[in-house]
Amino acid sequence: MSVDSMFVHKMWNDQELCRMVEGGIPFPMLSDAGGKVGKVYGVYDEEAGVETRGRFIIDPDGVIQGYEVLTPPVGRNVAESIRQVQAFQLVRESKGTQATPSGWRPGKPTLKPGPDLVGNVWKEWNTSLAFD
Amino acid sequence: MAEQLNAGCARPTGGPVGEAPADTGEKQEERKEASKMVLIGRKAPDFTAPGFHQGKFVNVKLSEYLGKWVLLCFYPGDFTFV
């Protein structure tokens, strides 16, 4: 979503992005004239008249589980966004009985919070697990 | 899912959906300062927005995606480089 019109979105997709992504952009490219939606989400820069690089993870109940906002010159890490969605999905499927510690990615151990884990995380997790 | 839009000469717009924030009577200047982030763990504000999707112009409503995981991404503008 950006403040550009849907017509400009079409031109960007047809002229440039379809040369990077086969078949063009697979998701809707949304137009937010005047930054009305961006203001509600807190990512509209009034002075510049544009939206910053805000990324929101919204769960199936419509609840915001996380967000990240970057200034324009630095791009996002798509793999990290996907990893976060996978982690939120695991937590949701476990109905909150499992948590994903720092550095978790699919295949790495999760934690089961409860009285027995207090003071014992060191038995389950070490700092090497924080890195890929 | 999304309603298809006909491309006319007028530029379609969308915006937040639902109750407008109550007018608290604060001064305009104060309200300008209060550009607050939404909070995690709270409902994502619903909105409608016109857009382009797979060759068609569409009108998208966030709440149509209930039941699915959504990544909502804002960016400064088309043809920017990053």
Backbone of each chain as ProteinMPNN parsed JSONL, in Angstrom:
{"seq_chain_A": "MSVDSMFVHKMWNDQELCRMVEGGIPFPMLSDAGGKVGKVYGVYDEEAGVETRGRFIIDPDGVIQGYEVLTPPVGRNVAESIRQVQAFQLVRESKGTQATPSGWRPGKPTLKPGPDLVGNVWKEWNTSLAFD", "coords_chain_A": {"N_chain_A": [[0.845, -1.186, 0.0], [0.56, 2.172, -0.88], [0.727, 5.773, -1.325], [0.31, 6.15, -3.963], [-1.704, 6.133, -6.977], [-4.048, 3.589, -8.17], [-3.662, 3.366, -10.827], [-1.02, 4.112, -11.295], [0.155, 2.055, -9.873], [-0.487, -0.052, -11.584], [1.074, 0.613, -13.839], [3.641, 0.467, -12.756], [3.766, -2.218, -12.07], [3.378, -3.393, -14.632], [5.416, -2.316, -16.208], [7.834, -2.61, -14.879], [7.98, -4.301, -12.467], [6.971, -6.779, -13.288], [9.032, -7.75, -14.687], [10.726, -8.608, -12.834], [9.344, -10.336, -11.216], [7.854, -13.239, -12.113], [4.887, -13.264, -13.938], [3.942, -11.07, -12.673], [3.034, -8.953, -9.839], [1.769, -10.886, -7.228], [-0.074, -10.253, -5.237], [-2.653, -7.929, -4.039], [-2.027, -4.567, -4.988], [-2.291, -1.817, -3.175], [-3.981, 1.359, -2.968], [-3.613, 4.372, -1.269], [-4.761, 7.153, -1.093], [-3.761, 10.311, 0.008], [-2.909, 9.24, 2.356], [-4.683, 8.213, 4.265], [-5.255, 5.709, 5.452], [-2.717, 5.006, 6.245], [-2.233, 6.918, 8.199], [-3.912, 6.101, 10.269], [-2.655, 3.757, 10.964], [-0.271, 4.722, 11.795], [1.962, 5.18, 10.191], [2.229, 7.184, 8.375], [4.015, 9.793, 6.961], [3.723, 12.982, 7.533], [5.155, 15.267, 6.723], [6.695, 14.474, 4.497], [4.717, 13.47, 2.96], [4.313, 10.852, 2.319], [4.174, 7.244, 2.875], [5.916, 5.375, 5.356], [8.192, 2.509, 5.5], [6.314, 0.353, 6.647], [5.403, -2.695, 8.135], [2.954, -5.007, 8.816], [1.875, -7.759, 10.714], [-0.983, -9.574, 10.581], [-3.298, -11.535, 12.247], [-5.536, -14.451, 11.791], [-7.819, -13.663, 13.211], [-7.877, -11.005, 12.84], [-6.188, -9.565, 14.418], [-3.411, -7.571, 15.288], [-0.266, -8.892, 15.301], [2.38, -8.233, 15.141], [4.735, -5.692, 14.192], [6.896, -3.826, 11.972], [8.823, -1.021, 11.26], [10.517, 0.854, 8.865], [12.776, 3.415, 7.74], [12.738, 5.052, 4.482], [15.245, 4.362, 2.885], [16.139, 1.771, 3.505], [15.59, -1.58, 2.825], [13.216, -4.283, 3.397], [13.426, -7.52, 5.103], [12.348, -10.225, 3.649], [12.39, -12.949, 4.225], [12.613, -12.942, 6.977], [10.164, -11.855, 7.722], [8.497, -13.934, 6.918], [9.442, -15.966, 8.564], [8.612, -14.962, 11.044], [5.824, -15.065, 10.742], [5.528, -17.835, 10.554], [6.324, -18.532, 13.129], [4.355, -17.266, 14.698], [2.177, -18.702, 13.781], [2.745, -21.259, 14.71], [2.633, -20.844, 17.486], [-0.04, -20.139, 17.721], [-1.329, -22.469, 16.791], [-0.599, -24.187, 18.819], [-2.151, -23.312, 20.794], [-1.086, -21.426, 22.497], [0.493, -22.902, 24.22], [3.048, -23.336, 23.547], [6.129, -21.567, 23.007], [8.248, -19.509, 20.979], [11.607, -19.29, 21.145], [14.309, -16.795, 21.022], [15.778, -16.527, 17.841], [14.489, -18.717, 16.843], [13.508, -20.925, 14.292], [11.604, -22.858, 11.878], [11.892, -26.237, 12.853], [13.728, -25.872, 14.85], [14.05, -26.139, 18.496], [11.162, -25.503, 20.561], [9.82, -23.658, 23.362], [8.143, -24.639, 26.375], [6.267, -22.862, 28.216], [5.896, -22.61, 31.764], [5.575, -23.531, 35.261], [7.733, -25.343, 35.688], [9.654, -24.532, 33.938], [10.714, -22.211, 34.801], [13.644, -20.587, 35.548], [15.007, -22.592, 34.341], [15.524, -22.376, 31.671], [18.033, -22.422, 30.576], [18.64, -25.075, 30.335], [17.268, -25.883, 28.162], [17.821, -24.169, 26.085], [20.386, -22.467, 24.303], [22.812, -19.862, 23.62], [23.812, -20.258, 21.059], [21.693, -21.081, 19.609], [20.413, -18.799, 18.982], [21.31, -17.903, 16.648], [21.465, -18.333, 13.045]], "CA_chain_A": [[0.0, 0.0, 0.0], [1.269, 3.444, -0.9], [-0.179, 6.869, -1.668], [0.144, 6.184, -5.42], [-3.007, 5.678, -7.469], [-4.026, 2.223, -8.707], [-3.177, 3.449, -12.208], [0.453, 4.076, -11.214], [0.485, 0.675, -9.476], [-0.549, -0.875, -12.798], [2.229, 0.908, -14.683], [4.859, -0.048, -12.112], [3.729, -3.675, -12.238], [3.481, -3.807, -16.03], [6.647, -1.841, -16.843], [9.073, -2.959, -14.184], [7.96, -5.411, -11.514], [6.72, -8.057, -13.962], [10.328, -8.214, -15.196], [11.438, -9.187, -11.683], [8.491, -11.396, -10.664], [7.119, -13.833, -13.224], [3.432, -13.159, -13.792], [3.593, -9.826, -11.987], [2.857, -9.005, -8.377], [0.646, -11.805, -6.99], [-1.01, -9.762, -4.214], [-3.192, -6.616, -4.409], [-1.236, -3.356, -4.734], [-3.37, -0.934, -2.737], [-3.774, 2.795, -3.097], [-4.071, 5.078, -0.069], [-4.657, 8.58, -1.412], [-3.748, 11.183, 1.178], [-2.376, 8.541, 3.529], [-5.714, 8.095, 5.302], [-5.078, 4.452, 6.186], [-1.389, 5.102, 6.863], [-2.334, 7.735, 9.429], [-4.527, 5.275, 11.312], [-1.671, 2.756, 11.38], [0.884, 5.414, 12.367], [3.138, 5.11, 9.309], [2.186, 8.254, 7.368], [4.928, 10.902, 7.249], [2.998, 14.185, 7.081], [6.051, 16.209, 6.05], [7.087, 13.964, 3.184], [3.509, 13.131, 2.211], [4.349, 9.444, 1.905], [4.156, 6.273, 3.963], [7.208, 4.741, 5.603], [8.143, 1.065, 5.244], [5.681, -0.332, 7.773], [4.921, -4.047, 7.791], [2.114, -5.484, 9.919], [1.407, -9.142, 10.644], [-2.351, -9.6, 11.111], [-3.669, -12.949, 12.362], [-6.864, -14.754, 11.214], [-8.868, -12.95, 13.94], [-7.761, -9.568, 12.567], [-5.403, -8.947, 15.493], [-2.026, -7.265, 14.901], [0.673, -9.65, 16.133], [3.7, -7.615, 15.136], [5.007, -4.774, 13.088], [8.253, -3.305, 11.827], [8.773, 0.183, 10.426], [11.85, 1.311, 8.467], [12.812, 4.613, 6.895], [12.735, 4.63, 3.077], [16.375, 3.788, 2.142], [16.498, 0.39, 3.868], [14.543, -2.535, 2.464], [12.829, -5.282, 4.397], [13.897, -8.887, 4.921], [11.121, -11.001, 3.452], [12.532, -14.231, 4.919], [12.35, -12.705, 8.399], [8.709, -11.713, 7.878], [7.908, -15.275, 6.8], [9.795, -16.68, 9.794], [7.744, -14.49, 12.13], [4.48, -15.619, 10.532], [5.594, -19.265, 10.923], [6.384, -18.621, 14.59], [3.018, -16.934, 15.221], [1.274, -19.801, 13.439], [3.021, -22.369, 15.637], [2.115, -20.47, 18.803], [-1.504, -20.184, 17.632], [-1.764, -23.868, 16.702], [-0.383, -24.833, 20.12], [-3.042, -22.573, 21.701], [-0.301, -20.696, 23.49], [1.248, -23.771, 25.125], [4.456, -23.295, 23.149], [6.671, -20.256, 22.654], [9.424, -19.665, 20.122], [12.664, -18.431, 21.686], [15.134, -16.002, 20.103], [16.471, -17.276, 16.798], [13.722, -19.887, 16.408], [12.953, -21.098, 12.948], [11.031, -24.2, 11.844], [12.864, -27.3, 13.084], [14.434, -25.637, 16.11], [13.177, -26.429, 19.645], [10.316, -24.464, 21.154], [9.768, -23.724, 24.823], [6.793, -24.829, 26.933], [6.273, -22.056, 29.442], [5.171, -23.157, 32.909], [6.361, -23.46, 36.504], [8.972, -26.125, 35.637], [10.641, -23.903, 33.053], [11.278, -21.034, 35.459], [15.029, -20.801, 35.975], [15.571, -23.759, 33.665], [15.618, -22.181, 30.223], [19.404, -22.773, 30.168], [18.701, -26.508, 29.996], [16.547, -26.079, 26.902], [18.187, -23.209, 25.047], [21.663, -21.773, 24.507], [22.927, -18.694, 22.73], [24.086, -20.631, 19.665], [20.392, -21.234, 18.945], [19.908, -17.479, 18.584], [21.827, -17.587, 15.312], [21.165, -19.33, 12.013]], "C_chain_A": [[0.884, 1.24, 0.0], [0.271, 4.526, -1.305], [-0.379, 6.985, -3.183], [-1.24, 5.686, -5.822], [-2.892, 4.25, -8.004], [-3.549, 2.217, -10.158], [-1.647, 3.392, -12.233], [0.915, 2.68, -10.787], [0.512, -0.231, -10.71], [0.69, -0.647, -13.665], [3.52, 0.353, -14.08], [4.919, -1.563, -12.279], [4.049, -4.057, -13.69], [4.83, -3.44, -16.653], [7.908, -2.385, -16.172], [8.972, -4.242, -13.366], [7.742, -6.757, -12.191], [8.004, -8.591, -14.602], [11.163, -8.823, -14.061], [10.676, -10.392, -11.128], [7.657, -11.953, -11.814], [5.611, -13.77, -12.974], [2.987, -11.897, -13.08], [3.358, -10.043, -10.502], [1.611, -9.838, -8.051], [-0.399, -11.291, -6.0], [-1.54, -8.387, -4.627], [-2.232, -5.479, -4.042], [-2.252, -2.258, -4.434], [-2.969, 0.536, -2.772], [-4.388, 3.502, -1.884], [-3.893, 6.577, -0.272], [-4.723, 9.419, -0.139], [-3.279, 10.51, 2.448], [-3.397, 8.322, 4.634], [-5.559, 6.822, 6.139], [-3.731, 4.484, 6.925], [-1.406, 5.896, 8.157], [-2.88, 6.892, 10.571], [-3.518, 4.252, 11.844], [-0.395, 3.404, 11.934], [2.124, 5.395, 11.497], [3.137, 6.202, 8.234], [3.087, 9.397, 7.818], [4.311, 12.171, 6.66], [3.91, 15.095, 6.262], [6.391, 15.761, 4.641], [5.866, 13.632, 2.324], [3.501, 11.71, 1.693], [4.308, 8.542, 3.131], [5.543, 5.645, 4.115], [7.065, 3.228, 5.399], [7.627, 0.324, 6.478], [5.147, -1.675, 7.32], [4.211, -4.635, 8.994], [1.732, -6.931, 9.674], [0.051, -9.192, 11.345], [-2.833, -11.048, 11.1], [-5.098, -13.195, 11.842], [-8.037, -14.115, 11.971], [-8.82, -11.445, 13.687], [-6.959, -8.826, 13.617], [-3.957, -8.743, 15.005], [-1.075, -8.002, 15.847], [2.062, -9.025, 16.145], [3.792, -6.59, 14.039], [6.455, -4.341, 13.108], [8.136, -2.094, 10.918], [10.199, 0.647, 10.146], [11.733, 2.607, 7.679], [13.06, 4.178, 5.45], [14.005, 3.971, 2.518], [16.714, 2.334, 2.459], [15.317, -0.55, 3.614], [14.321, -3.57, 3.549], [13.506, -6.618, 4.126], [12.669, -9.794, 4.851], [11.186, -12.325, 4.218], [12.227, -14.067, 6.41], [10.845, -12.528, 8.645], [8.046, -13.087, 7.838], [8.206, -16.089, 8.06], [8.88, -16.26, 10.951], [6.327, -15.041, 11.971], [4.474, -17.093, 10.935], [5.601, -19.427, 12.437], [5.013, -18.315, 15.203], [2.019, -18.056, 14.932], [1.472, -20.971, 14.395], [2.418, -22.076, 17.018], [0.587, -20.587, 18.808], [-2.004, -21.621, 17.603], [-1.604, -24.591, 18.034], [-1.297, -24.234, 21.189], [-2.248, -21.943, 22.851], [0.491, -21.585, 24.435], [2.733, -23.794, 24.762], [4.85, -21.863, 22.798], [7.939, -20.474, 21.843], [10.522, -18.723, 20.612], [13.435, -17.695, 20.587], [15.83, -16.905, 19.103], [15.691, -18.484, 16.298], [13.41, -19.804, 14.917], [12.443, -22.523, 12.884], [12.115, -25.268, 11.974], [13.632, -27.116, 14.374], [13.48, -25.846, 17.289], [12.354, -25.222, 20.096], [10.388, -24.605, 22.67], [8.316, -23.923, 25.251], [6.725, -24.106, 28.27], [5.418, -22.692, 30.54], [6.092, -23.127, 34.12], [7.699, -24.191, 36.397], [10.056, -25.464, 34.791], [11.322, -22.713, 33.734], [12.678, -21.348, 35.963], [15.712, -21.936, 35.261], [15.683, -23.609, 32.148], [17.001, -22.601, 29.727], [19.539, -24.253, 29.81], [18.129, -26.782, 28.604], [17.131, -25.273, 25.748], [19.564, -22.648, 25.353], [21.853, -20.741, 23.406], [23.227, -19.078, 21.283], [22.785, -20.779, 18.883], [19.808, -19.889, 18.487], [20.322, -17.143, 17.156], [21.481, -18.706, 14.329], [22.361, -20.255, 11.798]], "O_chain_A": [[1.832, 1.345, 0.778], [-0.889, 4.232, -1.593], [-1.153, 7.826, -3.64], [-1.868, 4.914, -5.097], [-1.793, 3.759, -8.26], [-3.089, 1.192, -10.661], [-1.053, 2.717, -13.074], [1.931, 2.18, -11.27], [1.407, -1.062, -10.867], [1.285, -1.601, -14.166], [4.38, -0.162, -14.793], [5.97, -2.127, -12.585], [4.881, -4.928, -13.945], [5.333, -4.156, -17.519], [8.928, -2.593, -16.83], [9.771, -5.162, -13.542], [8.265, -7.772, -11.73], [8.057, -9.75, -15.013], [12.181, -9.471, -14.308], [11.278, -11.346, -10.635], [6.855, -11.238, -12.415], [5.131, -14.178, -11.916], [1.791, -11.673, -12.899], [3.468, -11.155, -9.986], [0.521, -9.537, -8.538], [-1.499, -11.839, -5.93], [-0.939, -7.737, -5.483], [-1.698, -5.435, -2.935], [-2.985, -1.82, -5.321], [-1.801, 0.897, -2.627], [-5.539, 3.254, -1.525], [-2.994, 7.193, 0.301], [-5.626, 9.255, 0.682], [-3.252, 11.135, 3.509], [-3.035, 8.251, 5.809], [-5.707, 6.844, 7.361], [-3.625, 4.049, 8.072], [-0.677, 5.582, 9.098], [-2.383, 6.954, 11.695], [-3.527, 3.923, 13.03], [0.464, 2.711, 12.479], [3.232, 5.574, 12.002], [3.936, 6.16, 7.298], [2.939, 9.909, 8.927], [4.368, 12.403, 5.452], [3.498, 15.632, 5.233], [6.38, 16.559, 3.704], [5.973, 13.526, 1.102], [2.78, 11.387, 0.749], [4.396, 9.005, 4.268], [6.247, 5.415, 3.132], [5.968, 2.727, 5.156], [8.398, -0.252, 7.246], [4.522, -1.788, 6.266], [4.796, -4.749, 10.07], [1.318, -7.298, 8.574], [-0.06, -8.896, 12.535], [-2.784, -11.713, 10.065], [-5.794, -12.242, 11.491], [-9.139, -14.031, 11.429], [-9.619, -10.693, 14.245], [-7.033, -7.601, 13.708], [-3.366, -9.631, 14.391], [-1.083, -7.76, 17.054], [2.839, -9.265, 17.069], [3.025, -6.614, 13.076], [7.15, -4.47, 14.115], [7.426, -2.136, 9.913], [10.995, 0.815, 11.07], [10.718, 2.864, 7.031], [13.535, 3.068, 5.21], [13.861, 3.055, 1.707], [17.506, 1.724, 1.741], [14.211, -0.344, 4.114], [15.113, -3.716, 4.48], [14.086, -6.827, 3.061], [12.038, -10.088, 5.867], [10.19, -12.775, 4.786], [11.646, -14.959, 7.028], [10.318, -12.996, 9.655], [7.144, -13.371, 8.626], [7.344, -16.809, 8.563], [8.431, -17.096, 11.735], [5.7, -15.438, 12.953], [3.534, -17.557, 11.581], [4.969, -20.337, 12.973], [4.564, -19.012, 16.112], [1.127, -18.326, 15.737], [0.509, -21.598, 14.837], [1.784, -22.935, 17.632], [-0.004, -21.072, 19.773], [-2.967, -21.968, 18.287], [-2.374, -25.498, 18.349], [-1.219, -24.612, 22.358], [-2.681, -21.932, 24.003], [1.108, -21.076, 25.371], [3.571, -24.214, 25.56], [4.028, -21.061, 22.355], [8.62, -21.488, 21.995], [10.388, -17.503, 20.51], [13.241, -17.937, 19.396], [16.406, -17.928, 19.474], [16.17, -19.206, 15.423], [13.092, -18.743, 14.38], [12.797, -23.336, 13.738], [13.135, -25.211, 11.287], [14.137, -28.085, 14.941], [12.263, -25.751, 17.131], [12.802, -24.078, 20.018], [10.957, -25.567, 23.187], [7.387, -23.45, 24.597], [7.076, -24.657, 29.313], [4.35, -23.241, 30.27], [7.255, -22.74, 34.011], [8.698, -23.726, 36.945], [11.235, -25.797, 34.912], [12.38, -22.263, 33.295], [12.862, -22.292, 36.732], [16.877, -22.226, 35.533], [15.906, -24.584, 31.431], [17.14, -23.078, 28.601], [20.445, -24.637, 29.071], [18.462, -27.777, 27.961], [16.966, -25.633, 24.583], [19.888, -22.38, 26.51], [21.148, -20.746, 22.396], [22.93, -18.308, 20.37], [22.761, -20.626, 17.661], [18.848, -19.841, 17.718], [19.775, -16.234, 16.531], [21.241, -19.85, 14.714], [22.3, -21.161, 10.967]]}, "seq_chain_B": "MAEQLNAGCARPTGGPVGEAPADTGEKQEERKEASKMVLIGRKAPDFTAPGFHQGKFVNVKLSEYLGKWVLLCFYPGDFTFV", "coords_chain_B": {"N_chain_B": [[-12.963, -12.442, -4.32], [-12.317, -9.712, -3.642], [-14.109, -6.825, -4.598], [-14.633, -5.94, -7.985], [-13.405, -3.061, -9.673], [-14.52, -0.489, -11.873], [-12.55, 1.265, -14.184], [-12.71, 4.544, -14.134], [-12.622, 8.075, -14.934], [-12.396, 9.447, -12.613], [-10.396, 9.38, -9.718], [-10.45, 6.671, -7.696], [-10.968, 6.381, -4.15], [-10.193, 5.112, -0.881], [-10.365, 4.272, 2.567], [-10.275, 4.454, 6.202], [-12.5, 2.2, 7.899], [-15.481, 2.016, 9.777], [-16.227, 3.183, 13.118], [-15.725, 6.655, 13.456], [-13.021, 8.304, 15.085], [-13.85, 9.719, 18.23], [-14.629, 13.172, 18.503], [-12.593, 14.914, 20.429], [-12.354, 17.444, 21.069], [-9.884, 18.565, 21.237], [-7.251, 20.872, 20.476], [-6.428, 21.611, 17.079], [-3.665, 21.568, 16.521], [-2.589, 19.977, 18.533], [-3.669, 17.558, 17.896], [-2.389, 16.945, 15.543], [0.142, 16.257, 16.358], [-0.327, 13.827, 17.504], [0.269, 11.308, 16.062], [-0.105, 8.259, 16.295], [1.226, 4.932, 16.707], [-0.464, 1.904, 15.876], [-1.467, -0.612, 18.253], [0.174, -3.645, 19.15], [-1.441, -6.813, 19.505], [-3.919, -5.77, 19.494], [-6.976, -5.2, 17.627], [-6.602, -4.917, 14.129], [-7.063, -1.868, 12.483], [-9.888, -1.6, 10.415], [-10.207, -1.159, 6.84], [-10.996, 0.179, 3.57], [-9.655, -0.044, 0.301], [-8.8, 1.047, -2.941], [-7.272, -0.807, -5.603], [-4.708, -2.505, -7.579], [-4.722, -5.648, -9.069], [-3.478, -8.456, -10.45], [-4.017, -7.7, -13.179], [-6.463, -6.471, -12.925], [-8.592, -3.819, -11.702], [-9.412, -3.386, -8.361], [-11.45, -3.327, -5.367], [-10.47, -3.445, -2.157], [-11.152, -4.835, 1.015], [-9.998, -4.901, 4.248], [-11.169, -6.549, 6.23], [-12.258, -8.592, 4.781], [-10.383, -10.502, 4.71], [-10.391, -11.894, 7.043], [-9.741, -14.827, 8.9], [-7.565, -15.53, 7.492], [-3.957, -15.269, 7.376], [-2.409, -12.137, 7.24], [-0.098, -10.042, 5.603], [0.48, -6.786, 5.826], [1.786, -4.266, 4.006], [3.322, -1.145, 3.908], [4.751, 1.37, 1.806], [7.096, 3.862, 0.536], [6.667, 4.734, -2.149], [5.678, 4.031, -5.581], [8.049, 2.966, -8.005], [10.152, 3.783, -6.467], [13.369, 2.808, -5.195], [14.158, 0.751, -3.471]], "CA_chain_B": [[-13.134, -11.918, -2.974], [-12.42, -8.256, -3.716], [-15.057, -6.302, -5.59], [-13.89, -5.354, -9.1], [-13.723, -1.652, -9.904], [-14.391, -0.006, -13.243], [-11.629, 2.393, -14.209], [-13.254, 5.774, -14.703], [-11.66, 9.182, -14.912], [-12.187, 9.871, -11.231], [-9.49, 8.502, -9.007], [-11.172, 6.164, -6.529], [-10.241, 6.405, -2.892], [-10.747, 4.308, 0.199], [-10.082, 4.889, 3.855], [-10.639, 3.64, 7.355], [-13.898, 1.807, 7.978], [-15.925, 1.852, 11.161], [-16.518, 4.413, 13.843], [-14.71, 7.703, 13.442], [-12.621, 8.619, 16.454], [-14.682, 10.775, 18.801], [-14.002, 14.49, 18.536], [-12.344, 15.165, 21.847], [-12.313, 18.881, 21.263], [-8.52, 19.079, 21.375], [-6.861, 21.816, 19.432], [-5.937, 20.986, 15.849], [-2.213, 21.358, 16.598], [-2.304, 18.831, 19.396], [-4.052, 16.328, 17.21], [-1.37, 16.694, 14.524], [1.258, 15.59, 17.03], [-0.684, 12.498, 17.97], [0.265, 10.278, 15.043], [0.329, 7.121, 17.125], [1.218, 3.592, 16.126], [-1.442, 0.974, 16.409], [-0.842, -1.456, 19.265], [0.132, -5.079, 18.913], [-2.409, -7.48, 20.364], [-5.236, -5.149, 19.291], [-7.541, -5.388, 16.294], [-6.103, -4.057, 13.06], [-8.156, -1.017, 12.0], [-10.392, -2.024, 9.099], [-10.196, -0.1, 5.825], [-11.147, -0.233, 2.183], [-8.684, 0.645, -0.544], [-8.76, 0.609, -4.333], [-5.947, -1.339, -5.914], [-4.475, -3.229, -8.819], [-4.4, -7.032, -8.732], [-3.511, -9.416, -11.552], [-4.636, -7.162, -14.386], [-7.771, -5.862, -12.691], [-8.733, -2.865, -10.613], [-10.271, -3.996, -7.342], [-11.625, -2.613, -4.112], [-10.133, -4.444, -1.138], [-11.491, -4.504, 2.401], [-9.15, -5.75, 5.096], [-11.942, -7.549, 6.98], [-12.549, -9.749, 3.918], [-9.301, -11.471, 4.891], [-10.509, -12.59, 8.33], [-9.563, -16.259, 8.668], [-6.264, -15.735, 6.847], [-2.856, -14.433, 7.842], [-2.212, -11.01, 6.316], [1.043, -9.138, 5.74], [0.11, -5.481, 5.276], [3.041, -3.528, 3.839], [3.306, 0.218, 3.381], [6.053, 1.768, 1.257], [7.04, 5.293, 0.196], [6.075, 5.053, -3.444], [6.021, 3.233, -6.754], [9.275, 3.338, -8.716], [11.295, 4.016, -5.58], [14.348, 1.823, -5.645], [14.543, -0.307, -2.526]], "C_chain_B": [[-13.318, -10.397, -3.037], [-13.357, -7.859, -4.845], [-14.262, -5.635, -6.72], [-14.354, -3.923, -9.332], [-13.641, -1.355, -11.382], [-13.489, 1.222, -13.222], [-12.283, 3.572, -14.902], [-12.203, 6.863, -14.656], [-11.414, 9.66, -13.495], [-11.27, 8.873, -10.546], [-10.195, 7.987, -7.766], [-10.313, 6.23, -5.271], [-10.912, 5.47, -1.898], [-10.498, 5.035, 1.494], [-10.503, 3.979, 4.974], [-12.13, 3.355, 7.355], [-14.261, 1.669, 9.443], [-16.109, 3.202, 11.807], [-15.376, 5.403, 13.709], [-14.307, 7.972, 14.891], [-13.438, 9.797, 16.985], [-13.919, 12.094, 18.794], [-13.834, 14.874, 19.995], [-12.268, 16.651, 22.131], [-10.916, 19.431, 21.473], [-8.254, 20.072, 20.25], [-6.278, 21.044, 18.255], [-4.446, 20.647, 15.959], [-1.884, 20.11, 17.421], [-2.593, 17.528, 18.665], [-3.012, 15.946, 16.158], [-0.198, 15.915, 15.12], [0.956, 14.11, 17.269], [-0.814, 11.501, 16.824], [0.8, 9.018, 15.692], [0.305, 5.825, 16.344], [0.02, 2.828, 16.677], [-0.723, 0.076, 17.416], [-0.906, -2.928, 18.866], [-0.816, -5.718, 19.934], [-3.801, -6.881, 20.25], [-5.699, -5.4, 17.862], [-6.9, -4.42, 15.298], [-7.257, -3.191, 12.562], [-8.588, -1.44, 10.598], [-10.337, -0.848, 8.119], [-10.631, -0.699, 4.492], [-10.118, 0.551, 1.38], [-8.801, 0.123, -1.966], [-7.366, 0.1, -4.645], [-5.901, -2.022, -7.261], [-4.061, -4.642, -8.446], [-4.586, -7.91, -9.956], [-4.332, -8.905, -12.743], [-5.966, -6.471, -14.184], [-7.68, -4.788, -11.615], [-9.754, -3.421, -9.63], [-10.432, -3.055, -6.153], [-11.462, -3.65, -3.0], [-10.551, -3.941, 0.235], [-10.706, -5.45, 3.29], [-9.959, -6.865, 5.751], [-12.397, -8.725, 6.11], [-11.504, -10.855, 4.108], [-9.335, -12.142, 6.265], [-10.458, -14.092, 8.067], [-8.246, -16.574, 7.972], [-5.218, -14.883, 7.549], [-2.614, -13.354, 6.793], [-0.9, -10.311, 6.64], [0.64, -7.841, 5.054], [1.374, -4.628, 5.217], [2.795, -2.147, 3.247], [4.694, 0.511, 2.807], [5.936, 3.172, 0.695], [6.461, 5.585, -1.183], [6.515, 4.125, -4.546], [7.269, 3.819, -7.412], [10.364, 3.87, -7.787], [12.147, 2.762, -5.689], [14.518, 0.6, -4.753], [13.512, -1.431, -2.478]], "O_chain_B": [[-14.317, -9.858, -2.562], [-13.384, -8.485, -5.904], [-13.337, -4.865, -6.463], [-15.538, -3.611, -9.206], [-12.788, -1.905, -12.079], [-13.63, 2.101, -12.372], [-12.396, 3.592, -16.127], [-11.035, 6.603, -14.371], [-10.356, 10.214, -13.196], [-11.364, 7.667, -10.774], [-10.512, 8.769, -6.869], [-9.086, 6.145, -5.333], [-12.07, 5.09, -2.07], [-10.428, 6.264, 1.527], [-11.017, 2.883, 4.751], [-12.928, 4.161, 6.875], [-13.437, 1.252, 10.257], [-16.144, 4.233, 11.136], [-14.206, 5.04, 13.833], [-15.128, 7.882, 15.804], [-13.684, 10.761, 16.26], [-12.715, 12.129, 19.047], [-14.809, 15.126, 20.704], [-12.134, 17.072, 23.281], [-10.746, 20.595, 21.836], [-8.94, 20.096, 19.228], [-5.71, 19.964, 18.42], [-4.017, 19.571, 15.543], [-1.026, 19.307, 17.055], [-1.869, 16.54, 18.796], [-2.781, 14.763, 15.911], [0.375, 15.036, 14.476], [1.847, 13.261, 17.241], [-1.878, 10.914, 16.629], [1.998, 8.739, 15.649], [-0.513, 5.634, 15.444], [-0.441, 3.076, 17.791], [0.506, 0.017, 17.423], [-1.905, -3.395, 18.318], [-0.971, -5.237, 21.056], [-4.755, -7.402, 20.828], [-4.905, -5.768, 16.997], [-6.689, -3.247, 15.605], [-8.325, -3.718, 12.247], [-7.756, -1.616, 9.708], [-10.411, 0.312, 8.524], [-10.634, -1.917, 4.311], [-9.758, 1.673, 1.738], [-8.892, -1.085, -2.186], [-6.389, 0.523, -4.026], [-6.896, -2.11, -7.98], [-3.169, -4.837, -7.619], [-5.702, -8.091, -10.442], [-5.221, -9.594, -13.243], [-6.546, -5.942, -15.132], [-6.818, -4.834, -10.738], [-10.829, -3.87, -10.025], [-9.654, -2.12, -5.964], [-12.227, -4.611, -2.918], [-10.335, -2.778, 0.578], [-10.748, -6.666, 3.102], [-9.496, -8.003, 5.823], [-12.866, -9.737, 6.631], [-11.722, -12.001, 3.713], [-8.412, -12.877, 6.616], [-11.068, -14.576, 7.114], [-7.852, -17.735, 7.871], [-5.542, -13.908, 8.227], [-2.615, -13.635, 5.594], [-0.614, -10.019, 7.801], [0.476, -7.805, 3.835], [1.962, -4.307, 6.25], [2.14, -2.007, 2.213], [5.692, -0.039, 3.274], [4.834, 3.641, 0.407], [5.812, 6.616, -1.356], [7.578, 3.508, -4.474], [7.499, 5.027, -7.37], [11.392, 4.356, -8.259], [11.69, 1.752, -6.224], [14.963, -0.454, -5.207], [13.685, -2.396, -1.734]]}, "name": "protein", "num_of_chains": 2, "seq": "MSVDSMFVHKMWNDQELCRMVEGGIPFPMLSDAGGKVGKVYGVYDEEAGVETRGRFIIDPDGVIQGYEVLTPPVGRNVAESIRQVQAFQLVRESKGTQATPSGWRPGKPTLKPGPDLVGNVWKEWNTSLAFDMAEQLNAGCARPTGGPVGEAPADTGEKQEERKEASKMVLIGRKAPDFTAPGFHQGKFVNVKLSEYLGKWVLLCFYPGDFTFV"}
